[in-house]
Amino acid sequence: MTISIGNDHAGTDYKNAIVKHLEIQGYTVINHGTDSHDSVDYADFVHPVADDVENGKSTYGILICGSANGVAITANKHQGIRAGLCWNKEIVELIRGHNNANILCIPARFTAIIQAVEMVDVFLKTEFEGGRHLRRINKIPLSC
């Protein structure tokens, strides 16, 4: 499975830990994030991740910035993307199980690195429940 990951300067350490963790587990990771702590614009790293997921180059995406609001808003502008902002494992289970999210957005300033790694594991292992949740997702327009 291929995972695309992107981050701004606030998420560099998180990204590095997540990439290492995923590669040890045998995932292929496409790194679209900055490797620096110098200030950058998060949108420059979101669009390539969302494009990869949207076009099937990656199964899922992971985005990291300070609050994760900016990356989530930007990713959700792409058709077919359901990006969810999460700060604990329970919310991760809900965005995957109920919303069939395909991009996980992590707020680096509000989580610890170990929490972020655990959330990634939950994200990748949680199956979409379908049923009434599919009916609800089908009511989300691809564009307005």
Buried (B, 14 or more C-beta within 10 A) or exposed (E): EBBBBBBBBBBBBBBBBBBEBBEEEEBEBBBBBBEEEEEBEBBBBBBBBBBBBBEEEBBBBBBBBBBBEBBBBBBBEBEEBBBBBBBEBEBBBBBBBBBBBBBBBBBBEEBEBEBBBBBBBBBBEBEBBEEEBEEEBEEEEEEE
